[in-house]
Amino acid sequence: MKLTHSLLACLALSTVLSFGAQAAESIKIGIVGPFSGSLSQYGDMQLNGAHTAIEMINNRGGVNGRPLEAVEYDDVCEPKQAVTVANRIINDNVKFVVGHLCSGSTQPATDVYQDEDVLVITGSTNPGITQRGYSKLFRTIGLDSEQGATAADYIAQVVKPQRVAVIHDKQQYGKGVALIVRDLLQAEGIEVVSTDGINSGAKDFSSLITKLKRKQVDFVYYGGYHPELGLMMRQAKVAGFSPTFMGPEGLGNKDIAFLAGQAVEGLLVTLPVRYDLQEKNQPVVELLKQKGVEPSGPFIWTSFAAVEVLADAMLRTQSDAPVDVAEALHNFTFETVLGPIRWDEHGDLQGFEFGIYQWHADGTGTPVVRPSK
């Protein structure tokens, strides 16, 4: 059979396209967080960070000749949904996860992943998550024991309140960090006159506010997320109750100002440092702004860094096998938007620092300069 030049050309092109399709098979990364519900703004930060990192890496040629592909899963920050999502990820044969975000979701989901070949880099802060000996579990944020110590030190050394109340939402994250702060304050000799749990999703705090007024509380530490505290602060102001409020990174966003109104002014929040203000991160900041994204959100940067280290570890090992990537993460220091990072044997970051911010009615936070010891 005699082949024409055009047929030969078509066959050659077909072969090239076939080989190219095989070479370009994507490496899937599951992005998991609250993409709906009252905490969805945190999930939006995750998506913006992860998608931006993937875009930049793919524009440089991908990883080992293959593009990265984000696959989104919404766990609504609910433990049962997180387990359902974890099983979907396994069924979808996704081997890498950036998420989950809420500690109460991360804990049960990672129990599922541990029995499968899935590597997880979470943005959760509860210390217990990484204390179970899971070799393919890491995080790109500090621990509640660290931000709790930062908060307690500032309260004891700078604020010096007379009568403290500790409130939490009874969830793994909120209760965990609140009790850490309470115990550290008591060790410093600060009087904690009340420890109370509220229900997640509660909207009426009048009885609790009356109780705290009666106890003459002048400082409230709250462990949990912004929807409940925003309403609590608004109701406290109406009731003439005006202590200083403080809480962890789950409060630091614009929505708490919308919920609390002027009552939010002066709220103290522990948060990671402002990575968007660092000179080396300005190319990322510019790309985020081009997308219409406010670049200050902390989970943008923790998710971006998670994708960065996954890609870097795959390049170092020339492998996309989770066991090889995990070994690299345990043994190397990685340059990221968070700075150089290295993990300990548990998968916790070494030397992570939280800062303290004072919140304002426009939904922004101002860094608090702490006096040197």
VEXNUPA-253269 format. One line per field, with one value per atom (N, C-alpha, C): x, y, z. Coordinates in steps of 0.02 Angstrom, whole numbers, m for minus. Layout:
<atoms>
px [X|...] .
py [Y|...] .
pz [Z|...] .
</atoms>
This chain:
<atoms>
px [43|0|44|30|70|35|74|45|61|12|23|57|87|120|70|8|m42|m62|m67|m85|m30|33|90|91|77|76|22|m36|m91|m73|m42|m22|30|77|129|99|53|20|m20|m54|m93|m49|10|56|81|98|122|68|6|m49|m61|m55|m66|m14|50|103|95|75|68|12|m43|m99|m78|m37|m14|33|79|127|94|38|6|m49|m52|m102|m92|m144|m138|m126|m95|m88|m143|m190|m248|m233|m254|m249|m319|m343|m408|m403|m444|m448|m512|m506|m563|m572|m632|m647|m720|m738|m808|m822|m847|m861|m934|m972|m1040|m1052|m1106|m1121|m1090|m1096|m1077|m1002|m962|m889|m858|m898|m874|m819|m814|m761|m692|m687|m623|m608|m660|m652|m633|m661|m643|m569|m543|m471|m430|m451|m416|m415|m473|m479|m435|m437|m397|m323|m301|m230|m209|m247|m228|m231|m285|m291|m236|m219|m166|m99|m84|m22|m19|m74|m77|m68|m100|m93|m21|13|82|129|117|159|148|86|71|99|99|128|203|234|306|321|269|279|253|221|193|245|232|276|297|361|387|350|337|305|229|199|127|95|35|1|m32|m38|m78|m151|m196|m267|m302|m338|m375|m443|m461|m527|m558|m614|m643|m695|m691|m738|m760|m825|m854|m873|m839|m857|m899|m913|m956|m932|m870|m844|m886|m913|m953|m920|m910|m874|m903|m970|m999|m989|m998|m987|m913|m869|m798|m780|m811|m799|m826|m885|m913|m867|m840|m794|m731|m705|m643|m653|m709|m723|m731|m760|m765|m695|m652|m584|m548|m556|m526|m555|m621|m653|m633|m618|m596|m522|m488|m417|m374|m394|m355|m307|m243|m192|m164|m183|m158|m216|m215|m269|m238|m263|m249|m313|m311|m371|m368|m417|m476|m455|m502|m484|m505|m567|m592|m567|m542|m512|m562|m625|m675|m690|m675|m681|m617|m561|m497|m485|m503|m490|m522|m587|m617|m597|m588|m569|m500|m453|m386|m383|m431|m436|m451|m492|m508|m447|m414|m357|m300|m292|m236|m236|m295|m301|m292|m284|m276|m212|m193|m131|m144|m161|m177|m134|m102|m62|m102|m102|m143|m100|m112|m83|m140|m151|m209|m193|m246|m241|m271|m283|m312|m259|m281|m234|m237|m287|m292|m232|m196|m135|m146|m204|m215|m215|m228|m234|m170|m113|m50|m15|m50|m20|m38|m63|m85|m38|20|70|57|20|5|62|96|157|145|84|69|21|29|m13|31|20|60|13|40|0|44|13|49|27|12|m6|16|20|42|m13|4|m40|m78|m136|m173|m134|m91|m48|m2|18|61|22|m35|m73|m107|m122|m149|m98|m35|19|31|27|35|m20|m82|m138|m131|m117|m113|m58|m1|55|35|1|m19|m71|m118|m170|m138|m93|m63|m14|25|79|59|8|m11|m80|m130|m199|m208|m184|m188|m259|m306|m376|m384|m439|m453|m495|m545|m592|m607|m585|m588|m642|m678|m724|m697|m701|m681|m743|m756|m815|m791|m825|m807|m871|m863|m922|m929|m894|m898|m870|m839|m810|m736|m707|m637|m590|m599|m556|m568|m630|m646|m634|m659|m649|m576|m541|m471|m429|m434|m393|m415|m481|m506|m479|m478|m455|m379|m343|m271|m259|m295|m287|m307|m363|m386|m332|m305|m257|m193|m172|m111|m122|m182|m197|m198|m229|m231|m161|m118|m49|m12|m35|m6|m37|m85|m117|m175|m198|m255|m319|m366|m428|m477|m492|m542|m606|m656|m714|m769|m763|m816|m789|m809|m795|m861|m881|m947|m942|m984|m990|m1057|m1056|m1117|m1126|m1185|m1197|m1178|m1142|m1127|m1192|m1196|m1258|m1305|m1288|m1332|m1335|m1392|m1402|m1423|m1444|m1467|m1420|m1384|m1335|m1353|m1416|m1436|m1424|m1440|m1431|m1357|m1315|m1243|m1215|m1237|m1213|m1234|m1295|m1318|m1275|m1259|m1216|m1147|m1117|m1050|m1050|m1103|m1109|m1111|m1150|m1157|m1090|m1049|m983|m930|m950|m905|m844|m858|m804|m780|m714|m686|m647|m643|m608|m639|m653|m683|m637|m616|m582|m632|m640|m688|m652|m665|m639|m693|m683|m734|m728|m782|m783|m823|m821|m847|m923|m964|m1036|m1065|m1045|m1073|m1045|m979|m951|m974|m983|m1007|m1074|m1119|m1185|m1179|m1135|m1126|m1101|m1053|m1025|m1078|m1118|m1170|m1220|m1241|m1290|m1259|m1195|m1162|m1161|m1147|m1145|m1214|m1266|m1334|m1351|m1325|m1339|m1294|m1250|m1206|m1149|m1132|m1077|m1019|m963|m909|m840|m831|m765|m722|m657|m616|m626|m637|m646|m582|m568|m510|m525|m494|m503|m452|m458|m408|m422|m384|m386|m452|m496|m562|m609|m585|m625|m603|m543|m513|m535|m592|m617|m666|m688|m732|m803|m825|m894|m909|m858|m871|m888|m858|m874|m946|m968|m1036|m1085|m1070|m1115|m1114|m1055|m1049|m1059|m1050|m1055|m999|m1014|m963|m936|m973|m951|m887|m869|m809|m745|m751|m692|m653|m590|m547|m541|m580|m572|m500|m473|m404|m407|m365|m365|m293|m280|m216|m221|m173|m172|m100|m90|m24|m3|61|85|56|60|33|82|72|116|109|51|41|82|110|150|224|243|314|334|392|415|418|443|452|385|330|265|225|255|217|194|232|204|139|135|73|18|35|m13|m43|0|m24|m71|m54|m98|m165|m164|m226|m269|m238|m275|m304|m267|m294|m357|m362|m420|m475|m462|m511|m513|m457|m454|m417|m446|m412|m357|m293|m238|m219|m252|m230|m254|m303|m331|m278|m271|m217|m220|m280|m285|m270|m268|m242|m170|m132|m60|m43|m81|m67|m84|m137|m155|m106|m85|m35|28|50|112|104|44|33|43|17|26|100|132|203|246|236|279|264|201|185|222|219|252|328|355|428|450|412|429|426|376|371|431|453|511|574|582|642|647|589|588|576|556|536|482|436|384|321|263|200|168|210|186|184|127|121|175|196|246|313|330|392|388|331|321|324|292|292|363|403|472|511|501|535|513|448|423|452|462|491|565|599|672|704|664|693|661|697|669|645|587|556|549|566|556|485|446|376|357|295|270|267|269|271|342|390|460|486|547|573|536|510|473|501|497|519|472|458|413|451|421|448|420|435|416|341|302|229|196|233|203|183|209|196|254|237|289|333|396|444|449|441|452|398|337|283|263|249|232|164|127|64|75|40|41|m27|m31|m93|m117|m182|m211|m271|m279|m338|m386|m448|m497|m536|m560|m595|m662|m703|m770|m772|m716|m714|m694|m685|m670|m597|m553|m481|m449|m388|m351|m285|m267|m204|m157|m96|m49|m36|m34|m19|55|89|160|166|192|200|265|263|326|374|438|489|495|509|514|580] .
py [m60|0|62|109|170|226|259|312|380|423|491|532|589|634|659|674|700|648|585|532|519|520|512|568|628|685|677|653|642|588|535|481|506|545|572|617|661|706|667|614|573|541|518|486|537|597|649|668|676|694|639|576|519|519|526|527|588|646|707|700|667|658|614|562|518|556|595|632|685|712|768|745|681|658|696|725|770|732|768|745|780|742|771|787|846|866|885|850|866|927|977|1037|1030|1024|1008|1061|1088|1137|1156|1208|1231|1278|1252|1294|1316|1295|1320|1326|1360|1368|1431|1439|1501|1512|1460|1467|1465|1477|1468|1517|1574|1621|1591|1547|1513|1465|1431|1387|1425|1485|1527|1544|1558|1571|1511|1452|1391|1384|1393|1385|1436|1498|1549|1535|1513|1497|1437|1383|1322|1330|1361|1370|1416|1467|1513|1478|1437|1399|1350|1315|1267|1302|1360|1398|1418|1443|1466|1407|1351|1292|1265|1261|1236|1282|1347|1394|1385|1356|1342|1273|1237|1171|1114|1129|1076|1040|978|938|875|870|811|801|858|855|846|849|838|897|917|972|949|996|984|1001|965|977|978|1032|1038|1003|964|933|955|990|1022|977|976|938|981|988|1030|987|999|961|1002|1066|1111|1118|1097|1097|1054|999|953|884|855|791|735|726|672|683|745|760|751|766|758|684|639|567|546|571|557|581|641|670|628|607|566|502|471|409|423|481|500|510|542|554|489|441|375|342|344|314|348|414|451|441|403|389|452|499|559|543|556|534|590|653|710|755|779|822|884|942|1005|1022|1014|1020|963|950|991|1052|1096|1157|1156|1138|1137|1074|1083|1027|970|987|936|894|921|883|845|876|846|782|782|723|659|656|594|579|630|618|586|610|581|510|492|422|378|404|367|364|421|424|379|373|335|263|236|166|160|217|217|255|254|286|359|400|471|514|565|613|676|702|760|816|877|937|982|988|1021|1092|1133|1199|1201|1143|1139|1149|1174|1194|1152|1108|1069|1023|1024|985|910|884|812|780|819|791|756|784|755|713|697|657|583|561|492|448|476|436|424|468|459|488|447|468|511|513|553|610|639|695|752|811|871|931|987|1048|1108|1159|1220|1279|1266|1317|1293|1339|1320|1285|1269|1232|1280|1257|1296|1304|1257|1265|1325|1339|1397|1462|1463|1526|1537|1483|1492|1523|1501|1530|1603|1619|1688|1732|1707|1745|1753|1698|1700|1746|1745|1789|1862|1878|1948|1969|1925|1941|1955|1910|1915|1973|1986|2035|2105|2110|2176|2197|2155|2174|2174|2124|2118|2126|2085|2091|2068|2088|2069|2006|2000|1944|1919|1859|1832|1779|1781|1727|1693|1626|1587|1553|1563|1535|1496|1441|1402|1373|1348|1321|1245|1215|1143|1099|1131|1093|1081|1033|1015|1075|1116|1174|1226|1249|1304|1287|1229|1209|1197|1166|1150|1212|1263|1322|1362|1364|1402|1373|1308|1277|1284|1285|1297|1367|1416|1485|1489|1459|1460|1433|1375|1343|1384|1414|1455|1519|1549|1608|1592|1537|1517|1505|1476|1465|1531|1584|1651|1689|1658|1690|1735|1732|1772|1736|1773|1742|1729|1666|1647|1629|1673|1666|1624|1609|1573|1538|1475|1438|1411|1431|1413|1387|1339|1314|1335|1357|1374|1324|1322|1278|1313|1278|1305|1320|1380|1401|1440|1447|1485|1558|1590|1659|1705|1677|1717|1705|1757|1751|1794|1813|1859|1831|1768|1738|1736|1717|1714|1784|1833|1901|1927|1913|1932|1901|1838|1802|1835|1850|1879|1949|1988|2054|2049|2001|1991|1972|1936|1916|1970|2026|2083|2064|2027|2006|2065|2073|2128|2103|2037|2009|1942|1932|1869|1839|1777|1740|1691|1693|1650|1602|1538|1488|1464|1476|1456|1499|1502|1539|1603|1645|1712|1719|1674|1689|1698|1655|1660|1720|1730|1786|1853|1860|1922|1942|1894|1908|1922|1883|1892|1962|1986|2053|2107|2100|2148|2151|2093|2090|2115|2103|2128|2204|2234|2308|2337|2307|2330|2325|2272|2261|2301|2342|2383|2344|2288|2245|2253|2281|2299|2275|2210|2185|2186|2173|2160|2088|2077|2010|1989|1924|1898|1827|1806|1738|1719|1658|1631|1650|1620|1641|1629|1588|1576|1636|1691|1752|1807|1803|1858|1865|1897|1907|1966|1984|2041|2028|1966|1951|1964|1956|1968|2041|2085|2156|2170|2134|2142|2119|2064|2037|2079|2101|2136|2211|2239|2311|2346|2403|2442|2405|2355|2318|2279|2268|2229|2269|2335|2377|2358|2341|2323|2249|2207|2134|2115|2070|2046|1976|1965|1902|1879|1814|1786|1759|1777|1757|1745|1706|1704|1774|1783|1848|1863|1926|1948|1930|1873|1850|1893|1925|1966|2030|2047|2108|2095|2032|2015|2026|2055|2075|2016|1959|1902|1874|1891|1864|1911|1966|2015|1989|1945|1917|1878|1843|1807|1856|1908|1959|1991|2008|2040|1995|1930|1883|1876|1875|1871|1934|1991|2053|2055|2028|2024|1982|1934|1890|1921|1980|2012|1984|1954|1921|1966|1977|2012|1966|1986|1939|1928|1961|1957|1895|1859|1802|1749|1729|1683|1615|1589|1522|1521|1579|1583|1558|1581|1569|1499|1475|1407|1355|1369|1323|1329|1390|1400|1361|1368|1334|1258|1233|1160|1134|1170|1149|1155|1210|1220|1161|1139|1087|1019|1007|946|943|999|1001|994|1028|1026|955|923|855|806|815|771|781|844|858|828|835|808|733|700|627|598|642|619|566|577|527|562|532|557|503|459|410|443|443|476|456|393|372|406|416|451|525|555|626|638|594|601|596|551|544|607|638|701|756|760|812|805|744|732|748|751|754|816|861|920|984|1038|1105|1132|1164|1188|1264|1296|1368|1380|1419|1431|1503|1520|1587|1601|1550|1559|1569|1563|1563|1491|1480|1411|1372|1313|1273|1203|1175|1107|1077|1012|979|936|927|880|810|763|694|683|731|724|755|794|831|901|925|994|1039|1101|1148|1168|1174|1196|1273|1304|1376|1421|1396|1438|1490|1551|1605|1636|1651|1689|1761|1806|1876|1894|1953|1977|2038|2039|2093|2122|2187|2221|2234|2211|2214|2279|2299|2362|2352|2403|2399|2394|2410|2403|2333|2288|2219|2204|2251|2240|2237|2209|2204|2241|2272|2307|2266|2252|2215|2251|2213|2241|2230|2283|2278|2259|2200|2176|2202|2224|2247|2189|2203|2151|2134|2071|2048|2070] .
pz [0|0|0|m43|m48|m9|36|77|46|42|17|71|49|98|150|127|174|225|202|249|299|274|319|371|347|393|447|426|473|525|500|546|595|570|615|668|645|693|744|722|767|820|798|846|897|873|919|969|945|990|1041|1019|1064|1119|1099|1149|1195|1165|1205|1255|1236|1282|1341|1325|1379|1426|1396|1437|1479|1455|1489|1538|1553|1602|1668|1693|1750|1815|1862|1931|1971|1996|2030|2103|2124|2194|2218|2269|2297|2342|2330|2372|2413|2479|2521|2575|2580|2631|2630|2668|2670|2612|2557|2499|2497|2546|2556|2631|2650|2721|2750|2815|2849|2852|2839|2842|2772|2721|2652|2633|2667|2648|2661|2711|2722|2665|2642|2584|2522|2514|2457|2458|2518|2524|2502|2524|2503|2427|2397|2325|2288|2311|2278|2283|2342|2350|2310|2314|2279|2203|2178|2105|2078|2116|2093|2091|2141|2141|2083|2071|2016|1949|1941|1879|1867|1919|1910|1896|1929|1918|1848|1826|1759|1705|1718|1669|1662|1713|1710|1681|1661|1631|1672|1728|1769|1811|1827|1870|1833|1821|1785|1718|1684|1619|1620|1680|1686|1721|1700|1733|1798|1845|1905|1891|1923|1914|1982|1996|2058|2051|2101|2104|2170|2167|2226|2261|2328|2368|2427|2437|2489|2550|2607|2667|2715|2698|2738|2810|2824|2892|2939|2913|2953|2953|3011|3016|2973|2973|2934|2860|2838|2768|2749|2796|2784|2771|2807|2797|2729|2711|2645|2590|2598|2549|2545|2602|2603|2563|2570|2533|2458|2441|2370|2340|2378|2354|2340|2384|2374|2312|2305|2247|2182|2186|2127|2112|2154|2146|2148|2191|2203|2261|2250|2297|2341|2326|2364|2383|2446|2471|2503|2483|2517|2555|2620|2663|2713|2748|2759|2801|2815|2850|2923|2936|3005|3041|3101|3137|3147|3161|3173|3111|3052|2990|2974|2987|2971|3009|3073|3115|3087|3076|3051|2979|2938|2868|2863|2904|2901|2928|2971|2991|2930|2885|2824|2777|2768|2723|2746|2812|2839|2814|2803|2780|2705|2671|2598|2581|2519|2496|2477|2528|2516|2561|2532|2570|2581|2642|2661|2688|2664|2694|2715|2780|2807|2831|2837|2867|2936|2966|3033|3087|3145|3197|3261|3269|3330|3338|3394|3401|3395|3416|3417|3348|3296|3229|3207|3223|3200|3254|3307|3360|3355|3298|3291|3251|3234|3200|3127|3093|3023|2981|2943|2909|2848|2822|2762|2778|2837|2860|2883|2853|2867|2873|2897|2897|2879|2851|2833|2876|2938|2987|3055|3103|3170|3209|3271|3316|3362|3385|3434|3499|3515|3573|3565|3502|3489|3488|3454|3453|3521|3557|3624|3671|3664|3705|3687|3622|3600|3631|3629|3657|3732|3767|3840|3864|3829|3848|3841|3786|3775|3827|3840|3890|3958|3979|4045|4052|3999|4004|3983|3938|3911|3934|3923|3941|4017|4050|4124|4150|4126|4148|4220|4250|4319|4323|4278|4281|4210|4196|4128|4122|4066|4048|3986|3984|3926|3898|3833|3800|3739|3724|3664|3634|3572|3536|3541|3588|3603|3547|3496|3441|3454|3416|3428|3424|3373|3364|3418|3424|3469|3542|3563|3633|3648|3599|3610|3624|3581|3590|3651|3665|3723|3788|3794|3856|3864|3808|3811|3841|3815|3840|3913|3931|4001|4048|4031|4076|4082|4026|4028|4069|4063|4102|4177|4194|4264|4292|4250|4271|4283|4249|4258|4316|4348|4405|4386|4323|4301|4321|4350|4374|4316|4305|4255|4294|4291|4334|4302|4236|4203|4141|4131|4069|4044|3984|3958|3887|3871|3803|3774|3711|3675|3618|3589|3533|3467|3425|3359|3322|3295|3261|3305|3370|3416|3395|3412|3392|3450|3505|3561|3620|3641|3695|3756|3760|3813|3883|3894|3960|3979|3931|3944|3958|3921|3931|4000|4020|4087|4141|4133|4180|4185|4127|4127|4156|4143|4174|4250|4273|4345|4377|4341|4366|4356|4327|4316|4274|4222|4176|4135|4131|4091|4030|4021|3963|3945|3881|3857|3804|3815|3762|3733|3666|3632|3585|3592|3546|3499|3434|3385|3323|3284|3222|3228|3176|3181|3185|3156|3156|3226|3273|3341|3378|3374|3411|3384|3319|3292|3322|3325|3355|3430|3463|3535|3551|3512|3524|3512|3459|3446|3504|3528|3582|3648|3658|3718|3719|3662|3659|3673|3646|3659|3733|3765|3836|3883|3854|3895|3925|3895|3919|3870|3894|3848|3870|3878|3893|3829|3836|3778|3756|3692|3665|3627|3629|3593|3570|3515|3491|3438|3411|3365|3292|3246|3176|3141|3171|3143|3148|3178|3185|3138|3112|3077|3005|2994|2926|2925|2865|2858|2883|2880|2899|2972|3015|3086|3098|3058|3064|3041|2990|2966|3020|3054|3105|3169|3189|3253|3247|3187|3179|3217|3246|3282|3343|3367|3426|3413|3349|3334|3346|3350|3358|3420|3410|3467|3480|3444|3450|3435|3477|3467|3436|3385|3348|3338|3350|3332|3261|3219|3149|3127|3073|3043|3019|3007|2984|2916|2894|2830|2774|2745|2691|2628|2620|2561|2562|2620|2626|2614|2606|2597|2524|2515|2448|2400|2423|2379|2353|2387|2367|2322|2301|2262|2194|2159|2098|2109|2166|2182|2199|2237|2255|2193|2145|2084|2045|2041|2006|2041|2108|2146|2133|2133|2122|2052|2002|1935|1932|1977|1980|2023|2051|2094|2164|2186|2252|2301|2359|2414|2440|2436|2449|2522|2569|2639|2676|2648|2684|2700|2763|2782|2748|2736|2707|2632|2601|2533|2532|2580|2581|2607|2655|2679|2626|2586|2532|2473|2458|2405|2423|2485|2507|2504|2519|2517|2446|2397|2327|2307|2329|2314|2337|2399|2426|2394|2377|2341|2275|2238|2173|2181|2230|2241|2260|2304|2325|2267|2223|2164|2117|2110|2068|2098|2164|2197|2190|2195|2194|2125|2077|2010|2016|2064|2078|2100|2085|2112|2157|2183|2232|2301|2335|2400|2450|2451|2498|2484|2420|2403|2419|2404|2419|2494|2533|2606|2633|2607|2630|2617|2558|2543|2590|2604|2649|2719|2740|2807|2811|2753|2755|2725|2695|2664|2690|2684|2695|2628|2627|2565|2567|2511|2504|2479|2515|2499|2510|2494|2508|2583|2623|2696|2721|2676|2695|2693|2716|2718|2772|2755|2804|2807|2867|2879|2932|2925|2972|3022|3081|3129|3114|3157|3143|3142|3171|3172|3111|3072|3016|3036|3094|3115|3094|3075|3055|3113|3100|3151|3149|3207|3213|3185|3177|3151|3204|3182|3229|3211|3264|3256|3279|3247|3268|3300|3327|3358|3319|3304|3265|3302|3296|3324|3266|3275|3221|3222|3162|3155|3119|3122|3096|3019|2986|2913|2893|2942|2927|2918|2935|2929|2998|2999|3061|3058|3114|3120|3164|3141|3184|3249|3303|3369|3382|3398|3414|3487|3499|3567|3597|3660|3691|3700|3691|3699|3773|3786|3856|3886] .
</atoms>
